[in-house]
Amino acid sequence: MATEEPPFTVTLAKGDFEIRDYPALVVADVSVSGDRKQAASKGFRLLAGYIFGGNGANDRIAMTAPVIQEAAGGAKIAMTAPVLQSGGEGQWRIRFIMPHGSTLETLPQPNNPKVHLHAIAPTRMAVVRFSGLARQDSIAAKTDALTRFIESEHRHAIGPPALAQYDPPWTLWFLRRNEVMIPIAP
């Protein structure tokens, strides 16, 4: 069965680069510390606990993709599924996008005080897709390429880059789908 992904409209596509418009979304997020990989693992476990019944109603909530990771304390990024990640070592925010139709009023409250629910405003994102393992060198190269793409399109970044990862860890490395995303001005 396919994992739900947030809807978006592609307003520009050039090779592996796209500019996408995302609607308002509801996300669950946590702030965790460690290097990028440690933080992604810690954050994923906390959020998985929430969607697998660790909430006031003991309800299971469908898993979505991607998981999003960004540096905590930086500008907010309006997308949370895939897993999105940005920044360096230190504090990270890991986000799951809640299934379509979810609202802050209809979602059960998390049992863990580290898990927070938020509504995210509609956002325009510049995105570059890549496959394989999301290693720091490939993330840096894709971020640099995406920054150059944004400049070539005379657009302006309004937040930091984030890493979105779509696949479970048992997916073969060469089949993994990743994206670097940067919010841009409309």
GULUMSE-200793 format. One line per field, with one value per atom (N, C-alpha, C, O, CB): x, y, z; residue in one letter. Coordinates in Angstrom, 3 decimals. Glycine has a CB too. Layout:
<atoms>
c1: c(X	...)
c2: c(Y	...)
c3: c(Z	...)
rest: c(A	...)
</atoms>
This chain:
<atoms>
c1: c(0.845	0.000	0.899	1.894	-0.966	0.543	1.333	1.204	0.146	0.900	2.280	2.288	1.810	2.265	3.711	0.890	0.369	1.465	2.296	-0.791	1.458	2.360	1.526	0.394	3.341	2.069	1.289	1.082	1.957	1.984	-0.064	-0.304	0.523	0.861	-1.810	0.839	1.507	1.242	0.851	3.041	1.460	1.348	2.723	3.362	0.301	3.186	4.478	4.240	3.453	5.129	4.932	4.787	5.935	5.830	4.704	7.032	8.171	8.948	9.208	9.080	9.320	10.141	11.267	11.034	9.281	12.500	13.691	14.609	15.331	14.423	14.589	15.410	15.010	13.842	16.894	15.977	15.707	15.190	14.927	16.965	15.044	14.618	13.149	12.655	15.484	12.457	11.063	10.805	11.481	10.099	9.815	9.230	7.815	7.043	9.262	7.482	6.206	5.458	6.055	6.424	4.148	3.278	2.582	1.907	2.242	2.749	2.110	0.965	1.084	3.137	-0.141	-1.246	-0.916	0.132	-2.571	-1.815	-1.673	-1.648	-2.387	-2.834	-0.800	-0.647	-0.672	-0.449	0.663	-0.944	-0.838	0.297	0.387	-2.191	1.169	2.336	2.447	1.928	3.602	3.141	3.594	5.105	5.745	3.141	5.677	7.130	7.717	7.027	7.525	9.021	9.795	11.122	11.597	10.016	11.714	13.069	13.980	13.708	13.139	15.070	16.024	17.437	17.663	15.820	18.383	19.776	20.593	20.182	20.377	21.763	22.686	23.129	22.770	22.044	23.913	24.250	23.027	22.034	25.511	23.091	21.944	21.344	20.127	22.357	22.160	21.668	21.066	19.990	22.801	21.754	21.234	19.892	18.950	22.249	19.827	18.609	17.450	16.326	18.837	17.711	16.649	16.094	14.882	17.174	16.970	16.541	15.743	14.673	17.751	16.265	15.560	14.191	13.182	16.398	14.176	12.928	11.909	10.722	13.196	12.376	11.470	10.814	9.602	12.221	11.598	11.041	9.983	8.936	12.164	10.247	9.272	7.973	6.882	9.865	8.100	6.909	6.173	4.943	7.292	6.914	6.277	5.476	4.389	7.330	5.999	5.250	3.893	2.890	6.048	3.860	2.598	1.630	0.475	2.853	2.091	1.144	0.780	-0.230	1.732	1.564	1.245	0.445	0.379	2.523	-0.161	-1.072	-0.668	-1.400	-1.224	0.456	0.906	0.239	0.894	2.422	-1.087	-1.860	-3.084	-3.398	-2.280	-3.765	-4.879	-6.001	-6.726	-5.428	-6.158	-7.231	-6.731	-7.522	-7.890	-5.443	-4.818	-5.085	-5.142	-5.333	-5.249	-5.523	-4.225	-3.186	-6.318	-4.321	-3.231	-3.495	-4.621	-3.107	-2.463	-2.549	-1.675	-0.561	-2.096	-2.172	-1.440	-0.092	0.026	-2.268	0.916	2.247	2.191	1.538	3.327	2.872	2.980	4.451	5.328	2.299	4.711	6.082	6.097	5.099	6.604	7.146	8.427	8.451	7.482	9.537	9.574	9.887	10.817	11.723	10.555	10.603	11.348	12.200	11.772	10.393	13.408	14.320	14.928	15.392	15.429	14.919	15.536	16.239	15.944	14.482	17.166	17.850	16.841	16.117	19.056	16.781	15.869	16.373	17.578	15.742	15.436	15.798	15.981	16.121	17.040	15.984	16.099	14.724	13.727	16.839	14.671	13.388	12.581	13.144	13.583	11.290	10.433	10.293	10.316	9.057	10.148	9.932	8.566	8.236	11.044	7.777	6.371	6.031	4.854	5.637	6.964	6.635	7.177	8.272	7.185	6.453	6.961	6.956	7.536	6.203	6.384	6.502	6.912	6.092	5.209	8.024	8.956	9.567	9.151	10.005	10.574	11.340	12.228	12.910	12.171	12.215	12.985	14.018	13.733	12.079	15.220	16.304	17.176	17.477	17.132	17.585	18.518	19.405	19.145	17.765	20.436	21.286	22.490	22.865	20.502	23.086	24.277	24.056	22.919	25.466	25.137	25.007	24.370	24.517	26.378	23.677	23.046	21.589	21.266	23.168	20.714	19.282	18.607	18.895	18.647	17.721	17.012	15.523	15.102	17.537	14.735	13.297	12.970	13.322	12.512	12.293	11.867	10.350	9.661	12.331	9.832	8.397	7.811	8.422	8.116	6.594	5.728	4.569	4.018	5.230	4.203	2.989	1.831	1.898	3.049	0.796	-0.381	-1.211	-1.176	-1.237	-1.961	-2.741	-3.713	-4.164	-3.513	-4.015	-4.956	-6.259	-6.783	-5.234	-6.765	-8.011	-7.821	-8.778	-8.882	-6.599	-6.336	-6.401	-5.998	-4.955	-6.903	-6.898	-6.382	-6.328	-8.326	-6.009	-5.569	-6.701	-6.454	-5.074	-7.937	-9.090	-9.427	-9.958	-10.284	-9.126	-9.509	-8.399	-8.678	-9.944	-7.159	-6.060	-6.026	-6.258	-4.705	-5.739	-5.605	-4.348	-3.358	-5.563	-4.403	-3.254	-2.159	-2.457	-3.682	-0.897	0.207	0.330	0.118	1.522	0.673	0.969	2.332	2.521	0.920	3.283	4.637	4.691	4.369	5.667	5.083	5.128	6.159	6.149	5.415	7.040	8.011	7.393	7.931	9.182	6.259	5.598	4.598	3.762	4.886	4.697	3.828	3.110	3.678	4.639	1.862	1.077	1.034	0.886	-0.359	1.164	1.164	0.438	0.438	2.611	-0.173	-0.684	0.400	0.987	-2.056	0.662	1.679	0.973	0.117	2.740	1.330	0.730	1.142	2.149	1.141	0.381	0.800	2.206	2.575	-0.206	2.981	4.381	4.793	4.336	5.282	5.660	6.297	7.699	8.445	6.330	8.058	9.355	10.111	9.530	9.166	11.399	12.301	12.838	13.223	13.476	12.862	13.181	14.132	14.003	11.896	15.086	15.904	15.812	15.991	17.400	15.533	15.422	16.777	17.573	14.338	17.013	18.184	17.944	17.152	19.464	18.633	18.482	19.747	20.749	18.181	19.675	20.829	20.770	19.740	22.101	21.900	21.995	22.154	22.841	23.181	21.529	21.601	22.817	22.692	20.284	23.985	25.227	25.474	24.965	26.417	26.255	26.479	27.048	26.647	27.413	27.978	28.559	27.527	27.531	29.726	26.638	25.614	24.564	24.059	24.945	24.227	23.278	23.855	23.154	22.950	25.142	25.790	25.841	25.581	27.214	26.173	26.240	24.863	24.736	26.822	23.839	22.476	21.969	21.271	21.517	22.313	21.915	22.558	21.902	22.306	23.837	24.540	23.910	23.699	26.032	23.609	22.984	21.599	21.227	22.881	20.837	19.503	19.592	18.780	18.732	20.559	20.761	21.073	20.553	21.901	21.921	22.242	20.998	20.785	23.373	20.169	18.927	18.000	17.445	18.212	17.838	16.977	17.469	16.671	16.955	18.765	19.330	19.121	18.803	20.818	19.296	19.132	17.684	17.427	19.585	16.764	15.338	14.892	13.705	14.474	15.850	15.576	14.549	13.642	15.072	14.715	13.868	14.682	15.900	13.319	13.984	14.656	14.280	13.100	14.306	15.291	15.064	14.554	15.009	16.370	13.593	13.067	13.243	12.659	11.578	14.044	14.307	15.465	15.966	13.053	15.889	17.029	16.628	15.447	17.639	17.624	17.339	16.943	17.308	18.557	16.199	15.786	15.934	15.875	14.313	16.123	16.244	14.954	14.489	17.451	14.373	13.161	13.533	14.132	12.033	13.165	13.461	12.148	11.333	14.464	11.954	10.676	10.612	9.515	10.340	11.723	11.724	12.085	12.829	12.677	11.547	11.942	13.400	13.947	11.020	14.029	15.459	15.828	16.992	15.929	14.891	15.217	15.205	15.501	14.235	14.867	14.887	16.334	17.215	14.213	16.576	17.922	18.418	17.655	17.940	19.694	20.253	20.008	19.706	21.725	20.129	20.003	18.551	18.297	20.628	17.605	16.182	15.626	14.464	15.370	16.432	15.936	15.689	16.436	16.934	14.620	14.211	14.397	13.868	12.741	15.150	15.444	15.209	15.188	16.893	15.033	14.922	15.555	15.454	13.439	16.203	16.561	15.524	15.227	18.053	14.969	13.894	14.293	14.844	12.524	13.998	14.238	12.983	12.527	15.505	12.420	11.252	11.667	12.702	10.575	10.845	11.144	9.951	8.822	11.513	10.227	9.166	8.194	8.606	9.758	6.919	5.911	6.115	5.363	4.493)
c2: c(-1.165	0.000	1.238	1.290	-0.008	2.226	3.439	4.307	4.362	4.224	4.970	5.894	7.253	7.738	5.994	7.864	9.170	10.216	10.226	9.584	11.103	12.239	13.507	13.467	12.116	14.625	15.860	16.292	16.089	16.978	16.882	17.352	18.606	19.356	17.639	18.818	20.054	20.268	19.349	20.002	21.489	21.856	22.275	23.126	22.993	21.688	22.071	23.294	23.249	20.881	24.385	25.600	25.769	26.548	26.819	25.042	25.069	23.775	23.358	26.316	23.138	21.918	22.041	22.327	20.633	21.820	21.823	20.713	20.876	23.205	19.586	18.442	17.936	17.626	18.812	17.854	17.388	18.498	18.255	16.792	19.702	20.853	21.172	21.075	22.077	21.557	21.982	23.133	23.295	20.808	23.918	24.874	24.380	24.194	26.373	24.168	23.573	24.499	25.199	22.193	24.478	25.152	24.092	23.215	26.077	24.176	23.265	23.998	25.185	22.724	23.301	23.912	23.941	23.455	23.140	24.509	24.462	23.000	22.179	25.241	22.676	21.306	21.300	22.328	20.673	20.138	19.940	18.957	17.931	19.421	19.280	18.452	18.118	18.825	19.152	17.020	16.686	16.837	16.372	15.212	17.488	17.628	17.493	17.612	18.962	17.241	17.158	17.872	17.975	15.672	18.363	18.920	17.949	17.538	20.363	17.591	16.630	17.129	17.980	15.200	16.582	16.995	15.830	14.672	17.512	16.175	15.178	15.575	16.644	13.790	14.710	14.991	14.658	14.143	14.174	14.946	14.795	13.391	13.248	15.107	12.383	11.007	10.596	9.999	10.051	10.912	10.593	11.287	10.683	11.003	12.563	13.336	12.768	12.689	14.810	12.374	11.806	10.535	10.320	11.505	9.709	8.462	8.726	8.149	7.589	9.603	9.930	10.539	10.138	10.900	11.504	12.186	11.250	11.308	13.338	10.388	9.439	8.555	8.341	8.577	8.042	7.154	7.874	7.299	6.625	9.115	9.863	10.093	9.915	11.206	10.486	10.736	9.441	9.420	11.460	8.366	7.074	6.641	6.080	6.002	6.895	6.581	7.271	6.668	6.984	8.540	9.281	8.650	8.390	10.748	8.399	7.903	6.432	5.978	8.090	5.686	4.278	4.082	2.974	3.463	5.162	5.029	5.767	5.728	3.620	6.429	7.176	8.537	9.579	7.337	8.494	9.737	9.547	8.424	10.162	10.621	10.606	9.658	9.196	11.957	9.360	8.466	7.046	6.171	9.022	6.811	5.526	5.162	3.983	4.409	6.179	5.959	5.767	6.336	7.140	4.941	4.826	5.836	5.964	3.362	6.541	7.546	7.052	6.579	8.979	7.158	6.644	7.340	8.548	6.820	6.559	7.092	7.808	7.342	5.961	8.936	9.665	9.803	9.477	11.053	10.279	10.527	11.888	12.264	9.398	12.617	12.284	12.602	13.116	13.021	12.288	12.759	13.943	13.866	11.613	15.018	16.256	16.600	16.463	17.420	17.047	17.442	18.785	19.001	16.373	19.689	20.996	21.395	20.870	22.061	22.325	22.828	23.581	24.433	23.745	23.285	23.975	25.391	25.645	23.220	26.308	27.694	28.491	29.712	27.757	27.821	28.530	28.908	28.735	27.684	29.416	29.757	28.485	27.426	30.503	28.582	27.409	26.993	27.826	27.683	25.688	25.149	24.508	23.747	24.132	24.804	24.473	23.073	22.790	25.408	22.204	20.870	19.861	20.055	20.612	18.793	17.820	16.393	15.562	17.905	16.046	14.685	14.716	15.124	13.897	14.354	13.381	13.772	14.741	13.174	12.995	13.434	14.526	14.344	12.250	15.640	16.763	17.126	17.116	17.961	17.447	17.711	18.814	18.813	16.434	19.758	20.780	21.216	20.885	21.987	21.949	22.514	21.650	20.796	22.724	21.870	21.139	20.422	20.130	22.069	20.134	19.432	20.344	21.564	18.933	19.766	20.540	20.158	18.979	22.016	21.139	20.920	20.785	21.547	22.067	19.826	19.545	19.436	19.007	18.246	19.826	19.622	18.548	18.673	20.965	17.495	16.407	16.497	16.686	14.997	16.361	16.524	15.377	14.850	17.837	15.013	14.148	15.024	15.782	12.862	14.925	15.582	14.660	13.453	15.892	15.217	14.426	14.128	14.892	15.165	13.021	12.631	13.722	14.553	11.356	13.688	14.634	14.661	13.615	14.261	15.842	15.994	16.158	16.465	14.828	15.959	16.129	17.611	18.468	15.534	17.903	19.267	19.221	18.156	19.915	20.367	20.426	20.012	19.481	21.841	20.253	19.909	18.425	17.891	20.703	17.748	16.336	15.361	14.191	16.057	15.813	14.913	14.707	15.648	15.473	13.481	13.254	13.941	14.088	11.741	14.352	15.011	13.978	12.869	15.742	14.339	13.427	13.165	14.066	13.995	11.932	11.609	12.152	12.558	10.090	12.163	12.617	14.141	14.658	11.931	14.867	16.332	16.869	18.061	16.896	16.019	16.457	16.576	17.269	15.492	15.899	15.909	17.063	17.201	14.542	17.887	19.055	19.015	18.587	20.359	19.461	19.569	21.025	21.919	19.008	21.268	22.634	22.671	21.696	23.165	23.807	24.089	24.880	25.800	24.884	24.532	25.185	25.899	25.316	24.152	27.147	27.946	27.407	26.708	29.427	27.721	27.345	27.879	28.958	27.887	27.109	27.451	27.131	26.152	26.713	27.968	27.685	27.181	27.806	28.966	26.045	25.411	25.189	24.781	24.067	25.463	25.020	23.670	23.508	26.069	22.698	21.318	20.714	20.962	20.470	19.922	19.101	17.661	17.394	19.602	16.738	15.312	14.630	15.016	14.628	13.598	12.753	11.397	11.261	13.411	10.406	9.044	8.655	9.370	8.024	7.508	7.002	7.361	7.798	7.533	7.167	7.510	9.018	9.651	6.766	9.578	11.020	11.295	11.544	11.555	11.244	11.512	13.009	13.749	10.776	13.451	14.888	15.520	16.629	15.143	14.847	15.436	15.583	16.584	14.590	14.589	14.700	15.735	16.436	13.345	15.843	16.873	18.258	19.139	16.714	18.448	19.744	20.079	21.218	19.742	19.098	19.342	19.675	20.580	18.121	18.958	19.224	20.567	21.275	18.103	20.929	22.231	23.349	24.339	22.352	23.195	24.192	24.307	25.414	23.834	23.169	23.186	23.831	24.577	21.759	23.546	24.129	25.638	26.393	23.460	26.073	27.505	28.216	29.299	27.738	27.602	28.173	28.200	29.168	27.360	27.141	27.101	28.252	28.945	25.736	28.449	29.520	30.873	31.693	29.518	31.096	32.353	32.495	33.584	32.436	31.405	31.470	31.766	32.292	30.160	31.426	31.687	33.028	33.355	30.542	33.794	35.114	35.005	35.829	36.103	33.964	33.736	34.037	34.209	32.270	34.098	34.426	33.421	33.195	35.851	32.823	31.894	32.683	33.796	31.109	32.085	32.741	31.855	32.117	33.090	30.819	29.922	29.007	29.027	29.101	28.203	27.309	26.065	25.733	26.899	25.388	24.122	23.037	23.078	23.667	22.084	20.941	19.682	19.729	21.106	18.579	17.285	16.518	16.337	16.477	16.065	15.256	13.845	13.660	15.880	12.858	11.468	10.694	10.796	10.838	9.919	9.283	7.800	7.251	9.463	7.146	5.685	5.140	5.766	5.136	3.958	3.312	2.863	2.718	2.101	2.642	2.319	1.013	0.824	2.268	0.118	-1.157	-1.052	-2.034	-2.233	0.124	0.317	0.266	0.880	1.673	-0.466	-0.540	0.871	1.724	-1.415	1.108	2.457	3.113	4.305	2.418	2.364	2.951	3.235	3.874	2.030	2.767	3.035	4.150	4.530	1.767	4.671	5.686	7.014	7.424	5.884	7.665	8.951	10.032	9.933	8.905	11.059	12.168	13.476	13.517	12.087	14.537	15.873	16.862	16.716	16.245	17.862	19.040	20.082	20.271	19.527	20.763	21.723	23.047	23.069	21.186	24.142	25.468	26.304	26.424	26.140	26.884	27.744	29.032	29.623	28.070	29.452	30.659	31.611	31.209	30.312	32.875	33.884	33.552	33.090	35.319	33.786	33.515	34.392	34.289	33.728)
c3: c(0.000	0.000	0.000	0.722	1.220	-0.809	-0.940	0.313	0.940	-2.183	0.657	1.782	1.282	0.246	2.428	2.028	1.636	1.681	2.589	2.540	0.684	0.619	0.522	0.040	-0.584	0.970	0.903	-0.548	-1.389	1.697	-0.835	-2.202	-2.478	-1.562	-2.428	-3.743	-4.153	-5.631	-6.350	-3.862	-6.065	-7.469	-7.944	-7.325	-7.688	-9.037	-9.612	-10.497	-11.443	-10.435	-10.173	-10.975	-11.963	-12.911	-10.068	-11.747	-12.655	-12.473	-11.345	-12.395	-13.576	-13.516	-14.531	-15.706	-13.793	-14.058	-14.912	-14.446	-13.462	-14.877	-15.141	-14.753	-13.381	-13.143	-14.767	-12.477	-11.111	-10.195	-9.017	-10.517	-10.723	-9.928	-10.174	-11.298	-10.250	-9.094	-9.206	-8.251	-7.235	-8.915	-8.608	-7.674	-7.436	-8.377	-8.227	-6.165	-5.779	-4.824	-4.006	-5.128	-4.953	-3.994	-3.164	-3.702	-4.709	-1.847	-0.904	-0.213	0.089	0.137	0.041	0.785	2.278	2.703	0.537	3.055	4.510	4.933	4.389	5.229	5.901	6.387	7.905	8.545	5.862	8.473	9.913	10.135	9.460	10.541	11.093	11.348	12.827	13.692	10.866	13.087	14.435	14.379	13.436	14.897	15.388	15.378	16.769	17.781	14.782	16.781	18.008	17.781	16.649	18.443	18.863	18.812	19.541	20.669	19.452	18.869	19.438	19.176	18.316	18.833	19.936	19.754	19.221	19.280	21.080	18.697	18.162	16.780	16.287	18.135	16.146	14.758	13.904	14.418	14.296	12.626	11.730	11.801	11.921	10.298	11.731	11.703	13.049	13.091	11.325	14.145	15.478	15.724	16.236	16.563	15.350	15.573	14.759	15.256	15.214	13.521	12.689	13.330	13.345	11.266	13.851	14.487	15.759	15.956	14.807	16.626	17.873	17.585	18.166	18.727	16.685	16.359	15.736	16.056	15.425	14.845	14.203	15.255	15.217	13.165	16.189	17.223	18.064	18.361	18.137	18.445	19.241	18.467	19.008	19.675	17.205	16.392	16.059	16.017	15.104	15.823	15.567	16.786	16.646	15.204	17.975	19.187	19.198	19.581	20.418	18.778	18.726	17.729	18.069	18.353	16.494	15.480	15.683	15.146	14.088	16.433	16.687	17.974	18.506	16.756	18.470	19.603	20.860	21.849	19.928	20.857	22.030	22.099	22.083	22.012	22.176	22.196	23.080	23.475	20.759	23.388	24.326	23.967	24.848	24.448	22.682	22.246	21.976	21.623	20.995	22.136	21.778	20.323	19.974	22.694	19.473	18.046	17.281	17.615	17.451	16.236	15.278	14.170	13.688	14.710	13.777	12.722	11.577	11.803	13.228	10.355	9.196	9.043	9.246	7.919	8.683	8.395	7.058	6.125	8.382	6.964	5.714	5.352	6.152	5.815	4.164	3.730	3.058	2.442	2.760	3.146	3.725	5.210	5.769	3.010	5.835	7.182	6.947	6.117	8.115	7.663	7.415	8.620	9.766	7.088	8.343	9.415	9.061	7.941	9.642	10.041	9.862	11.150	12.224	9.455	11.028	12.218	13.068	12.553	11.839	14.353	15.263	15.477	15.473	16.620	15.665	15.905	14.637	14.691	16.707	13.482	12.220	11.715	12.416	11.181	10.514	9.910	9.710	9.431	8.562	9.850	9.735	8.282	7.376	10.342	8.073	6.744	6.747	7.656	6.337	5.751	5.796	5.360	5.134	4.975	5.233	4.779	5.760	6.288	3.375	6.026	6.976	6.517	7.216	8.189	5.460	5.040	3.617	2.794	5.243	3.252	3.699	5.019	5.655	2.681	5.427	6.582	6.034	5.025	7.274	6.692	6.215	7.261	8.459	5.892	6.806	7.733	7.165	5.972	8.003	8.006	7.556	8.714	9.870	6.966	8.393	9.424	9.717	8.914	10.675	10.851	11.245	12.552	12.921	11.354	13.258	14.529	15.566	15.502	15.021	16.500	17.548	17.709	17.857	17.258	17.682	17.838	16.476	15.554	18.636	16.360	15.107	15.373	16.447	14.449	14.393	14.428	13.389	12.216	14.149	13.839	12.969	12.860	13.863	13.517	11.642	11.430	10.625	9.695	10.729	11.026	10.221	9.778	10.577	11.030	8.533	8.059	8.402	8.167	6.508	8.946	9.311	8.069	7.104	10.368	8.081	6.899	6.445	7.233	7.191	5.163	4.558	5.355	5.737	3.079	5.596	6.336	7.827	8.539	6.086	8.319	9.746	10.110	9.323	10.127	11.289	11.810	13.241	13.856	11.743	13.759	15.149	16.083	17.166	15.502	15.665	16.490	16.455	17.428	16.048	15.347	15.224	15.602	15.865	13.819	15.635	16.000	17.511	18.269	15.505	17.955	19.392	19.921	19.204	19.703	21.166	21.790	22.083	22.526	23.098	21.839	22.129	23.631	24.443	21.585	23.994	25.392	25.798	26.944	25.617	24.869	25.156	25.016	23.946	24.207	26.048	25.969	24.982	24.671	27.326	24.489	23.482	22.091	21.228	23.436	21.874	20.571	20.541	21.435	20.285	19.502	19.356	18.012	17.007	19.491	18.004	16.779	16.352	17.185	16.977	15.030	14.497	13.156	12.405	14.343	12.874	11.536	10.806	11.376	11.585	9.567	8.757	7.603	6.937	8.228	7.373	6.294	4.928	4.822	6.424	3.882	2.524	2.244	2.706	1.465	1.483	1.247	-0.177	-0.767	2.226	-0.719	-2.016	-1.722	-0.969	-2.955	-2.320	-2.066	-3.378	-4.384	-1.325	-3.347	-4.408	-3.954	-2.796	-4.685	-4.870	-4.511	-5.537	-6.736	-4.404	-5.058	-5.944	-5.447	-4.258	-5.984	-6.363	-6.038	-6.232	-7.087	-6.918	-5.406	-5.622	-4.985	-4.052	-5.044	-5.499	-4.970	-4.228	-4.246	-6.108	-3.579	-2.849	-1.381	-0.867	-3.453	-0.713	0.704	0.842	0.041	1.382	1.838	2.081	2.962	4.161	2.751	2.347	3.061	3.093	2.252	2.403	4.066	4.235	2.979	2.624	5.403	2.285	1.082	-0.035	-0.751	0.598	-0.191	-1.238	-0.872	-1.749	-1.480	0.407	0.848	0.572	0.073	2.360	0.901	0.676	-0.816	-1.205	1.267	-1.646	-3.089	-3.656	-4.481	-3.811	-3.223	-3.710	-3.205	-3.930	-3.272	-1.962	-1.424	-2.234	-2.560	0.066	-2.559	-3.360	-4.747	-5.243	-3.478	-5.374	-6.699	-6.647	-7.552	-7.259	-5.593	-5.465	-5.237	-5.771	-4.311	-4.460	-4.237	-5.557	-5.823	-3.220	-6.376	-7.695	-8.586	-9.316	-8.382	-8.534	-9.310	-8.896	-9.749	-9.119	-7.587	-7.080	-7.610	-8.066	-5.519	-7.548	-8.051	-9.548	-10.025	-7.727	-10.302	-11.756	-12.160	-13.243	-12.390	-11.291	-11.551	-10.947	-10.957	-10.980	-10.425	-9.823	-8.700	-8.579	-10.897	-7.880	-6.705	-5.456	-5.517	-6.672	-4.308	-3.060	-1.983	-1.715	-2.612	-1.370	-0.261	0.941	1.206	0.099	1.671	2.878	4.112	5.164	2.691	3.973	5.088	4.737	3.612	5.445	5.705	5.488	4.698	4.595	6.826	4.147	3.462	4.457	5.631	2.647	3.961	4.774	3.931	2.702	5.289	4.599	3.933	4.123	5.249	4.479	3.018	3.043	2.581	1.521	2.136	3.397	3.066	3.036	3.953	4.092	1.972	1.706	2.041	2.140	0.293	2.216	2.285	3.659	4.413	1.274	3.974	5.232	5.158	4.064	5.541	6.303	6.319	5.634	5.279	7.717	5.439	4.790	3.265	2.584	5.235	2.713	1.262	0.782	1.385	0.860	-0.302	-0.867	-1.164	-1.618	-2.156	-0.907	-0.995	-2.339	-2.391	-0.724	-3.430	-4.764	-5.154	-6.175	-5.785	-4.351	-4.605	-3.718	-3.863	-4.393	-2.814	-1.873	-2.579	-3.468	-0.720	-2.153	-2.703	-1.647	-0.540	-3.189	-2.002	-1.112	-1.848	-3.079	-0.584	-1.084	-1.654	-0.691	0.527	-1.943	-1.249	-0.487	-0.873	-2.053	-0.774	0.144	-0.079	0.588	1.688	0.486	-0.108	0.444	0.208	-0.930	-0.201	1.272	1.074	0.359	0.668	2.431	-0.595	-1.351	-1.311	-1.030	-2.806	-1.599	-1.626	-2.755	-3.819	-1.808	-2.524	-3.588	-4.804	-5.773	-3.051)
rest: c(M	M	M	M	M	A	A	A	A	A	T	T	T	T	T	E	E	E	E	E	E	E	E	E	E	P	P	P	P	P	P	P	P	P	P	F	F	F	F	F	T	T	T	T	T	V	V	V	V	V	T	T	T	T	T	L	L	L	L	L	A	A	A	A	A	K	K	K	K	K	G	G	G	G	G	D	D	D	D	D	F	F	F	F	F	E	E	E	E	E	I	I	I	I	I	R	R	R	R	R	D	D	D	D	D	Y	Y	Y	Y	Y	P	P	P	P	P	A	A	A	A	A	L	L	L	L	L	V	V	V	V	V	V	V	V	V	V	A	A	A	A	A	D	D	D	D	D	V	V	V	V	V	S	S	S	S	S	V	V	V	V	V	S	S	S	S	S	G	G	G	G	G	D	D	D	D	D	R	R	R	R	R	K	K	K	K	K	Q	Q	Q	Q	Q	A	A	A	A	A	A	A	A	A	A	S	S	S	S	S	K	K	K	K	K	G	G	G	G	G	F	F	F	F	F	R	R	R	R	R	L	L	L	L	L	L	L	L	L	L	A	A	A	A	A	G	G	G	G	G	Y	Y	Y	Y	Y	I	I	I	I	I	F	F	F	F	F	G	G	G	G	G	G	G	G	G	G	N	N	N	N	N	G	G	G	G	G	A	A	A	A	A	N	N	N	N	N	D	D	D	D	D	R	R	R	R	R	I	I	I	I	I	A	A	A	A	A	M	M	M	M	M	T	T	T	T	T	A	A	A	A	A	P	P	P	P	P	V	V	V	V	V	I	I	I	I	I	Q	Q	Q	Q	Q	E	E	E	E	E	A	A	A	A	A	A	A	A	A	A	G	G	G	G	G	G	G	G	G	G	A	A	A	A	A	K	K	K	K	K	I	I	I	I	I	A	A	A	A	A	M	M	M	M	M	T	T	T	T	T	A	A	A	A	A	P	P	P	P	P	V	V	V	V	V	L	L	L	L	L	Q	Q	Q	Q	Q	S	S	S	S	S	G	G	G	G	G	G	G	G	G	G	E	E	E	E	E	G	G	G	G	G	Q	Q	Q	Q	Q	W	W	W	W	W	R	R	R	R	R	I	I	I	I	I	R	R	R	R	R	F	F	F	F	F	I	I	I	I	I	M	M	M	M	M	P	P	P	P	P	H	H	H	H	H	G	G	G	G	G	S	S	S	S	S	T	T	T	T	T	L	L	L	L	L	E	E	E	E	E	T	T	T	T	T	L	L	L	L	L	P	P	P	P	P	Q	Q	Q	Q	Q	P	P	P	P	P	N	N	N	N	N	N	N	N	N	N	P	P	P	P	P	K	K	K	K	K	V	V	V	V	V	H	H	H	H	H	L	L	L	L	L	H	H	H	H	H	A	A	A	A	A	I	I	I	I	I	A	A	A	A	A	P	P	P	P	P	T	T	T	T	T	R	R	R	R	R	M	M	M	M	M	A	A	A	A	A	V	V	V	V	V	V	V	V	V	V	R	R	R	R	R	F	F	F	F	F	S	S	S	S	S	G	G	G	G	G	L	L	L	L	L	A	A	A	A	A	R	R	R	R	R	Q	Q	Q	Q	Q	D	D	D	D	D	S	S	S	S	S	I	I	I	I	I	A	A	A	A	A	A	A	A	A	A	K	K	K	K	K	T	T	T	T	T	D	D	D	D	D	A	A	A	A	A	L	L	L	L	L	T	T	T	T	T	R	R	R	R	R	F	F	F	F	F	I	I	I	I	I	E	E	E	E	E	S	S	S	S	S	E	E	E	E	E	H	H	H	H	H	R	R	R	R	R	H	H	H	H	H	A	A	A	A	A	I	I	I	I	I	G	G	G	G	G	P	P	P	P	P	P	P	P	P	P	A	A	A	A	A	L	L	L	L	L	A	A	A	A	A	Q	Q	Q	Q	Q	Y	Y	Y	Y	Y	D	D	D	D	D	P	P	P	P	P	P	P	P	P	P	W	W	W	W	W	T	T	T	T	T	L	L	L	L	L	W	W	W	W	W	F	F	F	F	F	L	L	L	L	L	R	R	R	R	R	R	R	R	R	R	N	N	N	N	N	E	E	E	E	E	V	V	V	V	V	M	M	M	M	M	I	I	I	I	I	P	P	P	P	P	I	I	I	I	I	A	A	A	A	A	P	P	P	P	P)
</atoms>
